[in-house]
Amino acid sequence: MSKMGLTAALVTALTLTLSGCSMDTTAPGSARGEAASDAKGSFGPVDCRKAKCIALTFDAGPGKDTPKLLDILKEKKVHATFFLL
């Protein structure tokens, strides 16, 4: 492959990679404000050996699908705790 062909292939690969990435437009400050205004629930330790528990992690934080997730949790009466860093 020629140098020009290799360069074109690399530029194409980079363009396709970056176009597949999305950007989270929720500012951490606004996410914290929304979460604090809706804060309800009880506090205290939970023993997952006695209660039905599951732990999920989300690396990207609040996003466009967060309201749907919260609606499903509410519909199924699932208690959840969220930590914002």
C-alpha positions as CSV (number, residue, x, y, z in Angstrom):
1,M,0.0,0.0,0.0
2,S,1.3,3.4,-0.9
3,K,2.0,6.1,1.7
4,M,-1.0,8.1,0.4
5,G,-3.3,5.0,0.5
6,L,-2.2,4.3,4.1
7,T,-2.8,7.9,5.1
8,A,-6.3,7.8,3.5
9,A,-7.1,4.6,5.3
10,L,-6.0,6.0,8.7
11,V,-8.0,9.2,8.2
12,T,-11.1,7.2,7.2
13,A,-10.7,4.9,10.2
14,L,-10.3,7.9,12.5
15,T,-13.3,9.7,11.0
16,L,-15.5,6.6,11.4
17,T,-14.4,6.0,14.9
18,L,-15.0,9.6,16.0
19,S,-18.4,9.8,14.2
20,G,-19.6,6.8,16.3
21,C,-18.9,8.6,19.6
22,S,-21.6,10.7,21.2
23,M,-21.1,13.5,23.6
24,D,-23.0,13.8,26.9
25,T,-24.5,17.3,27.1
26,T,-25.8,17.0,30.6
27,A,-23.6,19.3,32.8
28,P,-22.7,17.7,36.2
29,G,-24.0,20.8,38.0
30,S,-27.4,20.5,36.5
31,A,-27.6,16.8,37.0
32,R,-26.8,17.2,40.7
33,G,-29.5,19.9,41.1
34,E,-32.1,17.7,39.5
35,A,-31.2,14.8,41.6
36,A,-31.2,16.8,44.8
37,S,-34.7,18.2,44.1
38,D,-36.1,14.7,43.7
39,A,-34.2,13.1,46.7
40,K,-36.5,10.8,48.6
41,G,-36.1,7.5,50.4
42,S,-34.8,6.0,53.5
43,F,-31.2,5.8,54.5
44,G,-29.2,3.1,56.2
45,P,-27.2,-0.1,55.4
46,V,-28.7,-2.9,53.4
47,D,-27.6,-6.5,53.8
48,C,-27.7,-8.0,50.3
49,R,-27.3,-11.5,51.9
50,K,-30.8,-11.0,53.3
51,A,-32.5,-8.7,50.8
52,K,-32.8,-9.0,47.0
53,C,-30.0,-6.7,45.7
54,I,-28.3,-6.0,42.5
55,A,-25.5,-3.5,41.8
56,L,-25.3,-1.7,38.4
57,T,-22.6,0.8,37.3
58,F,-23.0,3.5,34.7
59,D,-19.8,5.0,33.4
60,A,-21.3,7.9,31.5
61,G,-23.6,9.4,34.1
62,P,-27.0,10.9,33.3
63,G,-28.0,10.9,29.7
64,K,-30.9,10.9,27.3
65,D,-32.0,7.4,28.4
66,T,-32.0,8.2,32.2
67,P,-35.6,9.3,32.4
68,K,-36.8,6.1,30.8
69,L,-34.6,4.1,33.2
70,L,-36.1,6.0,36.2
71,D,-39.7,5.4,34.9
72,I,-39.0,1.6,34.6
73,L,-37.6,1.6,38.2
74,K,-40.6,3.5,39.5
75,E,-43.1,1.2,37.5
76,K,-41.5,-1.9,38.9
77,K,-41.2,-0.4,42.4
78,V,-37.5,-0.9,42.5
79,H,-35.6,1.1,45.1
80,A,-32.3,2.6,43.8
81,T,-29.5,4.7,45.0
82,F,-27.4,6.9,42.7
83,F,-24.1,8.5,43.4
84,L,-22.9,11.5,41.4
85,L,-19.2,12.4,41.4
